[in-house]
């Protein structure tokens, strides 16, 4: 398994799967853009990829990664975070949104200023885990902390889902 950051889209992704994935990606990006008004790129930026072994159970992998993301703020390992976080389960992974006080909202209302989304996609004959950033994610202080912990979480999730 390898992880690497890059900003180019994956080449060779099955056309049917790609259309579905891009629609989901653009919907996520629009959601973050409306909340933060800071997103100029609908497709987001690619923060990393991980090639998954053929024996990997996609559902178990997604469950393990969601569990990791949802416990980031309560595990104590990465505390304290500067921004609040919300983690949502998606059909093919998870989305972690970084939240701040809404500018024009009621007191105590939060709005997303950036998000990190992980999804399992098909590239040719193989499955890959795509990590994308949306909104103002590259300028957030918590992004390096989350991304620094993610490779170990991916390795554990792959080991758990391949057993």
PADREN-46295 format. One record per atom (N, C-alpha, C): y, x, z. Coordinates in steps of 0.05 Angstrom, whole numbers, plus 5000, padded with zeros to 4 digits. Layout:
N
{v:Y	u:X	w:Z}
...
END
This chain:
163
{v:4977	u:5017	w:5000}
{v:5000	u:5000	w:5000}
{v:5025	u:5018	w:5000}
{v:5043	u:5011	w:4983}
{v:5068	u:5026	w:4982}
{v:5091	u:5007	w:4985}
{v:5113	u:5016	w:4997}
{v:5138	u:5001	w:4999}
{v:5160	u:5018	w:4988}
{v:5177	u:5005	w:4972}
{v:5200	u:5019	w:4961}
{v:5222	u:5000	w:4955}
{v:5246	u:5010	w:4956}
{v:5270	u:4993	w:4950}
{v:5277	u:4997	w:4921}
{v:5284	u:4975	w:4907}
{v:5295	u:4977	w:4880}
{v:5309	u:4951	w:4874}
{v:5326	u:4952	w:4853}
{v:5341	u:4928	w:4847}
{v:5333	u:4915	w:4820}
{v:5314	u:4926	w:4806}
{v:5306	u:4915	w:4780}
{v:5284	u:4894	w:4785}
{v:5283	u:4873	w:4768}
{v:5262	u:4853	w:4771}
{v:5234	u:4865	w:4763}
{v:5213	u:4853	w:4773}
{v:5186	u:4862	w:4767}
{v:5180	u:4855	w:4738}
{v:5169	u:4874	w:4723}
{v:5162	u:4870	w:4695}
{v:5132	u:4863	w:4695}
{v:5125	u:4844	w:4677}
{v:5097	u:4837	w:4674}
{v:5087	u:4815	w:4691}
{v:5105	u:4801	w:4705}
{v:5097	u:4779	w:4721}
{v:5089	u:4755	w:4703}
{v:5067	u:4742	w:4709}
{v:5058	u:4719	w:4694}
{v:5081	u:4699	w:4691}
{v:5086	u:4690	w:4666}
{v:5109	u:4674	w:4660}
{v:5110	u:4648	w:4676}
{v:5087	u:4634	w:4679}
{v:5087	u:4609	w:4694}
{v:5094	u:4614	w:4723}
{v:5082	u:4634	w:4735}
{v:5088	u:4640	w:4764}
{v:5116	u:4649	w:4767}
{v:5126	u:4665	w:4748}
{v:5153	u:4676	w:4750}
{v:5174	u:4654	w:4749}
{v:5171	u:4634	w:4732}
{v:5190	u:4612	w:4731}
{v:5191	u:4598	w:4758}
{v:5168	u:4593	w:4770}
{v:5167	u:4580	w:4796}
{v:5180	u:4597	w:4817}
{v:5174	u:4622	w:4817}
{v:5185	u:4640	w:4837}
{v:5215	u:4643	w:4834}
{v:5225	u:4645	w:4809}
{v:5254	u:4647	w:4805}
{v:5268	u:4622	w:4814}
{v:5256	u:4599	w:4809}
{v:5269	u:4574	w:4818}
{v:5272	u:4574	w:4848}
{v:5251	u:4583	w:4862}
{v:5252	u:4584	w:4891}
{v:5272	u:4605	w:4900}
{v:5273	u:4628	w:4887}
{v:5291	u:4649	w:4894}
{v:5320	u:4639	w:4890}
{v:5326	u:4626	w:4868}
{v:5353	u:4617	w:4863}
{v:5361	u:4595	w:4883}
{v:5342	u:4578	w:4891}
{v:5348	u:4557	w:4911}
{v:5355	u:4570	w:4937}
{v:5340	u:4590	w:4945}
{v:5346	u:4604	w:4970}
{v:5374	u:4618	w:4969}
{v:5379	u:4630	w:4946}
{v:5405	u:4644	w:4943}
{v:5428	u:4624	w:4944}
{v:5425	u:4601	w:4931}
{v:5446	u:4581	w:4932}
{v:5451	u:4571	w:4960}
{v:5430	u:4568	w:4975}
{v:5432	u:4559	w:5003}
{v:5448	u:4579	w:5020}
{v:5442	u:4604	w:5017}
{v:5457	u:4625	w:5031}
{v:5485	u:4627	w:5021}
{v:5489	u:4624	w:4994}
{v:5516	u:4626	w:4983}
{v:5534	u:4604	w:4993}
{v:5524	u:4579	w:4995}
{v:5540	u:4557	w:5005}
{v:5548	u:4562	w:5034}
{v:5530	u:4573	w:5049}
{v:5536	u:4578	w:5077}
{v:5556	u:4601	w:5082}
{v:5553	u:4622	w:5066}
{v:5570	u:4645	w:5071}
{v:5592	u:4650	w:5051}
{v:5590	u:4637	w:5028}
{v:5609	u:4641	w:5006}
{v:5612	u:4670	w:4999}
{v:5591	u:4686	w:5003}
{v:5592	u:4715	w:4999}
{v:5572	u:4725	w:4979}
{v:5559	u:4707	w:4964}
{v:5538	u:4716	w:4946}
{v:5546	u:4714	w:4917}
{v:5548	u:4737	w:4904}
{v:5556	u:4737	w:4876}
{v:5531	u:4738	w:4858}
{v:5508	u:4745	w:4869}
{v:5484	u:4750	w:4853}
{v:5463	u:4729	w:4860}
{v:5458	u:4709	w:4843}
{v:5439	u:4688	w:4849}
{v:5411	u:4698	w:4854}
{v:5402	u:4719	w:4841}
{v:5375	u:4730	w:4844}
{v:5372	u:4747	w:4868}
{v:5393	u:4753	w:4882}
{v:5392	u:4771	w:4905}
{v:5386	u:4799	w:4896}
{v:5380	u:4816	w:4916}
{v:5373	u:4844	w:4910}
{v:5345	u:4849	w:4921}
{v:5331	u:4865	w:4907}
{v:5303	u:4871	w:4916}
{v:5305	u:4894	w:4936}
{v:5295	u:4888	w:4960}
{v:5296	u:4908	w:4981}
{v:5270	u:4924	w:4983}
{v:5248	u:4913	w:4972}
{v:5223	u:4928	w:4972}
{v:5200	u:4912	w:4960}
{v:5179	u:4926	w:4955}
{v:5154	u:4914	w:4944}
{v:5130	u:4927	w:4958}
{v:5109	u:4912	w:4959}
{v:5084	u:4923	w:4970}
{v:5061	u:4912	w:4953}
{v:5046	u:4929	w:4941}
{v:5022	u:4921	w:4926}
{v:5000	u:4913	w:4946}
{v:4989	u:4889	w:4943}
{v:4969	u:4879	w:4961}
{v:4941	u:4884	w:4951}
{v:4922	u:4891	w:4968}
{v:4894	u:4895	w:4959}
{v:4882	u:4869	w:4950}
{v:4863	u:4870	w:4932}
{v:4851	u:4846	w:4921}
{v:4836	u:4829	w:4942}
{v:4828	u:4842	w:4964}
{v:4813	u:4827	w:4985}
{v:4832	u:4813	w:5005}
{v:4858	u:4816	w:5001}
{v:4877	u:4805	w:5019}
{v:4879	u:4774	w:5016}
{v:4876	u:4760	w:5039}
{v:4879	u:4731	w:5039}
{v:4909	u:4725	w:5041}
{v:4920	u:4712	w:5021}
{v:4949	u:4707	w:5019}
{v:4959	u:4690	w:5042}
{v:4944	u:4669	w:5049}
{v:4953	u:4652	w:5071}
{v:4954	u:4666	w:5097}
{v:4933	u:4682	w:5103}
{v:4933	u:4697	w:5128}
{v:4955	u:4718	w:5129}
{v:4961	u:4731	w:5106}
{v:4982	u:4750	w:5105}
{v:5009	u:4737	w:5110}
{v:5014	u:4714	w:5097}
{v:5039	u:4700	w:5101}
{v:5042	u:4691	w:5130}
{v:5020	u:4681	w:5142}
{v:5021	u:4673	w:5170}
{v:5028	u:4696	w:5189}
{v:5016	u:4719	w:5184}
{v:5021	u:4743	w:5201}
{v:5049	u:4753	w:5198}
{v:5060	u:4753	w:5173}
{v:5087	u:4762	w:5169}
{v:5107	u:4742	w:5181}
{v:5102	u:4716	w:5179}
{v:5120	u:4696	w:5191}
{v:5119	u:4700	w:5221}
{v:5096	u:4704	w:5233}
{v:5094	u:4708	w:5262}
{v:5110	u:4733	w:5270}
{v:5108	u:4754	w:5255}
{v:5124	u:4778	w:5261}
{v:5153	u:4772	w:5260}
{v:5162	u:4760	w:5239}
{v:5191	u:4754	w:5235}
{v:5201	u:4735	w:5257}
{v:5185	u:4715	w:5264}
{v:5195	u:4696	w:5284}
{v:5196	u:4707	w:5312}
{v:5182	u:4729	w:5317}
{v:5182	u:4741	w:5344}
{v:5199	u:4766	w:5345}
{v:5214	u:4772	w:5324}
{v:5231	u:4796	w:5324}
{v:5250	u:4796	w:5348}
{v:5263	u:4774	w:5353}
{v:5284	u:4773	w:5374}
{v:5273	u:4769	w:5401}
{v:5247	u:4763	w:5404}
{v:5236	u:4758	w:5430}
{v:5216	u:4780	w:5439}
{v:5211	u:4799	w:5421}
{v:5191	u:4819	w:5429}
{v:5203	u:4841	w:5446}
{v:5229	u:4845	w:5445}
{v:5242	u:4866	w:5460}
{v:5242	u:4893	w:5447}
{v:5225	u:4897	w:5426}
{v:5223	u:4923	w:5413}
{v:5249	u:4929	w:5397}
{v:5260	u:4909	w:5385}
{v:5284	u:4913	w:5368}
{v:5310	u:4902	w:5380}
{v:5309	u:4893	w:5404}
{v:5333	u:4881	w:5416}
{v:5353	u:4903	w:5423}
{v:5378	u:4898	w:5424}
{v:5391	u:4872	w:5417}
{v:5399	u:4872	w:5388}
{v:5399	u:4848	w:5376}
{v:5410	u:4844	w:5349}
{v:5438	u:4834	w:5352}
{v:5455	u:4842	w:5333}
{v:5483	u:4834	w:5334}
{v:5487	u:4805	w:5325}
{v:5470	u:4795	w:5307}
{v:5472	u:4768	w:5297}
{v:5448	u:4751	w:5305}
{v:5453	u:4726	w:5308}
{v:5431	u:4707	w:5313}
{v:5413	u:4706	w:5288}
{v:5389	u:4698	w:5291}
{v:5370	u:4696	w:5268}
{v:5356	u:4670	w:5268}
{v:5349	u:4661	w:5244}
{v:5332	u:4637	w:5241}
{v:5311	u:4645	w:5221}
{v:5286	u:4639	w:5227}
{v:5263	u:4645	w:5210}
{v:5251	u:4619	w:5201}
{v:5248	u:4616	w:5174}
{v:5236	u:4592	w:5162}
{v:5211	u:4601	w:5148}
{v:5190	u:4585	w:5150}
{v:5165	u:4590	w:5135}
{v:5168	u:4578	w:5108}
{v:5160	u:4592	w:5087}
{v:5160	u:4582	w:5060}
{v:5131	u:4581	w:5050}
{v:5127	u:4569	w:5027}
{v:5100	u:4567	w:5016}
{v:5087	u:4594	w:5012}
{v:5102	u:4614	w:5005}
{v:5091	u:4640	w:4998}
{v:5102	u:4663	w:5015}
{v:5111	u:4657	w:5039}
{v:5122	u:4678	w:5056}
{v:5140	u:4668	w:5078}
{v:5163	u:4680	w:5081}
{v:5182	u:4672	w:5101}
{v:5210	u:4679	w:5092}
{v:5230	u:4667	w:5105}
{v:5258	u:4674	w:5101}
{v:5271	u:4677	w:5128}
{v:5284	u:4700	w:5132}
{v:5298	u:4706	w:5157}
{v:5328	u:4706	w:5150}
{v:5342	u:4687	w:5162}
{v:5371	u:4685	w:5157}
{v:5386	u:4696	w:5181}
{v:5407	u:4711	w:5175}
{v:5425	u:4721	w:5196}
{v:5448	u:4702	w:5199}
{v:5454	u:4694	w:5223}
{v:5473	u:4672	w:5228}
{v:5498	u:4682	w:5243}
{v:5520	u:4669	w:5238}
{v:5545	u:4674	w:5253}
{v:5559	u:4648	w:5256}
{v:5580	u:4647	w:5272}
{v:5595	u:4623	w:5276}
{v:5607	u:4613	w:5250}
{v:5604	u:4587	w:5245}
{v:5615	u:4575	w:5220}
{v:5645	u:4576	w:5222}
{v:5658	u:4583	w:5200}
{v:5687	u:4586	w:5199}
{v:5701	u:4558	w:5202}
{v:5691	u:4538	w:5187}
{v:5704	u:4512	w:5188}
{v:5687	u:4491	w:5202}
{v:5668	u:4500	w:5217}
{v:5649	u:4481	w:5230}
{v:5657	u:4475	w:5258}
{v:5642	u:4458	w:5270}
{v:5646	u:4451	w:5298}
{v:5640	u:4475	w:5316}
{v:5651	u:4476	w:5340}
{v:5645	u:4498	w:5358}
{v:5615	u:4499	w:5363}
{v:5603	u:4522	w:5362}
{v:5575	u:4526	w:5366}
{v:5558	u:4523	w:5341}
{v:5570	u:4515	w:5319}
{v:5555	u:4512	w:5294}
{v:5552	u:4539	w:5281}
{v:5528	u:4545	w:5271}
{v:5522	u:4570	w:5258}
{v:5519	u:4567	w:5228}
{v:5526	u:4589	w:5214}
{v:5522	u:4589	w:5184}
{v:5510	u:4616	w:5177}
{v:5494	u:4615	w:5155}
{v:5480	u:4639	w:5146}
{v:5500	u:4657	w:5131}
{v:5499	u:4683	w:5137}
{v:5516	u:4703	w:5123}
{v:5499	u:4721	w:5105}
{v:5473	u:4720	w:5109}
{v:5454	u:4736	w:5093}
{v:5426	u:4728	w:5100}
{v:5407	u:4736	w:5083}
{v:5379	u:4729	w:5088}
{v:5361	u:4750	w:5076}
{v:5338	u:4753	w:5088}
{v:5317	u:4770	w:5077}
{v:5293	u:4751	w:5073}
{v:5283	u:4750	w:5048}
{v:5261	u:4733	w:5041}
{v:5237	u:4750	w:5032}
{v:5214	u:4743	w:5041}
{v:5189	u:4756	w:5033}
{v:5171	u:4735	w:5020}
{v:5160	u:4742	w:4996}
{v:5143	u:4723	w:4982}
{v:5121	u:4739	w:4968}
{v:5097	u:4726	w:4967}
{v:5075	u:4738	w:4953}
{v:5076	u:4727	w:4924}
{v:5076	u:4745	w:4905}
{v:5078	u:4738	w:4877}
{v:5056	u:4752	w:4861}
{v:5050	u:4741	w:4838}
{v:5030	u:4752	w:4820}
{v:5043	u:4769	w:4799}
{v:5035	u:4794	w:4797}
{v:5045	u:4813	w:4776}
{v:5021	u:4822	w:4760}
{v:5018	u:4811	w:4736}
{v:4995	u:4817	w:4720}
{v:4970	u:4806	w:4733}
{v:4951	u:4824	w:4740}
{v:4927	u:4816	w:4754}
{v:4928	u:4820	w:4784}
{v:4950	u:4831	w:4794}
{v:4952	u:4838	w:4822}
{v:4972	u:4821	w:4837}
{v:4969	u:4820	w:4863}
{v:4988	u:4806	w:4881}
{v:5007	u:4827	w:4893}
{v:5032	u:4821	w:4895}
{v:5052	u:4838	w:4907}
{v:5068	u:4822	w:4927}
{v:5077	u:4836	w:4948}
{v:5095	u:4824	w:4967}
{v:5123	u:4833	w:4959}
{v:5141	u:4814	w:4953}
{v:5168	u:4820	w:4945}
{v:5187	u:4815	w:4968}
{v:5204	u:4834	w:4975}
{v:5224	u:4831	w:4996}
{v:5251	u:4831	w:4982}
{v:5266	u:4808	w:4985}
{v:5292	u:4806	w:4972}
{v:5313	u:4800	w:4993}
{v:5337	u:4809	w:4987}
{v:5360	u:4803	w:5004}
{v:5380	u:4785	w:4990}
{v:5392	u:4767	w:5005}
{v:5411	u:4748	w:4994}
{v:5437	u:4748	w:5010}
{v:5458	u:4739	w:4998}
{v:5484	u:4738	w:5012}
{v:5495	u:4765	w:5017}
{v:5505	u:4769	w:5041}
{v:5518	u:4794	w:5049}
{v:5499	u:4812	w:5064}
{v:5473	u:4810	w:5058}
{v:5453	u:4824	w:5074}
{v:5456	u:4854	w:5075}
{v:5465	u:4866	w:5054}
{v:5467	u:4895	w:5053}
{v:5490	u:4906	w:5071}
{v:5508	u:4889	w:5079}
{v:5531	u:4897	w:5096}
{v:5527	u:4890	w:5125}
{v:5504	u:4878	w:5132}
{v:5499	u:4869	w:5159}
{v:5486	u:4892	w:5176}
{v:5495	u:4894	w:5201}
{v:5486	u:4915	w:5218}
{v:5456	u:4912	w:5225}
{v:5445	u:4888	w:5225}
{v:5418	u:4884	w:5233}
{v:5397	u:4889	w:5211}
{v:5406	u:4890	w:5186}
{v:5388	u:4893	w:5163}
{v:5371	u:4919	w:5166}
{v:5383	u:4942	w:5171}
{v:5367	u:4967	w:5173}
{v:5346	u:4965	w:5196}
{v:5352	u:4951	w:5217}
{v:5333	u:4949	w:5239}
{v:5309	u:4933	w:5230}
{v:5314	u:4910	w:5217}
{v:5292	u:4893	w:5208}
{v:5276	u:4907	w:5186}
{v:5290	u:4919	w:5167}
{v:5276	u:4933	w:5145}
{v:5261	u:4957	w:5155}
{v:5271	u:4970	w:5175}
{v:5257	u:4993	w:5186}
{v:5231	u:4986	w:5200}
{v:5230	u:4962	w:5212}
{v:5206	u:4952	w:5225}
{v:5186	u:4939	w:5206}
{v:5195	u:4932	w:5182}
{v:5179	u:4916	w:5164}
{v:5154	u:4931	w:5153}
{v:5156	u:4957	w:5145}
{v:5132	u:4970	w:5134}
{v:5108	u:4969	w:5154}
{v:5113	u:4974	w:5179}
{v:5091	u:4973	w:5199}
{v:5080	u:4944	w:5201}
{v:5098	u:4924	w:5200}
{v:5089	u:4896	w:5201}
{v:5073	u:4889	w:5177}
{v:5080	u:4899	w:5154}
{v:5065	u:4893	w:5129}
{v:5037	u:4906	w:5131}
{v:5036	u:4931	w:5140}
{v:5010	u:4944	w:5143}
{v:4992	u:4929	w:5162}
{v:5003	u:4919	w:5185}
{v:4987	u:4904	w:5204}
{v:4978	u:4877	w:5192}
{v:4996	u:4864	w:5177}
{v:4989	u:4838	w:5165}
{v:4968	u:4841	w:5144}
{v:4969	u:4862	w:5128}
{v:4949	u:4867	w:5107}
{v:4922	u:4873	w:5121}
{v:4922	u:4889	w:5142}
{v:4897	u:4896	w:5156}
{v:4885	u:4870	w:5168}
{v:4901	u:4853	w:5179}
{v:4891	u:4828	w:5191}
{v:4881	u:4809	w:5170}
{v:4894	u:4808	w:5147}
{v:4886	u:4789	w:5126}
{v:4864	u:4799	w:5108}
{v:4857	u:4824	w:5110}
{v:4836	u:4835	w:5093}
{v:4809	u:4838	w:5108}
{v:4809	u:4832	w:5133}
{v:4785	u:4835	w:5150}
{v:4764	u:4813	w:5145}
END
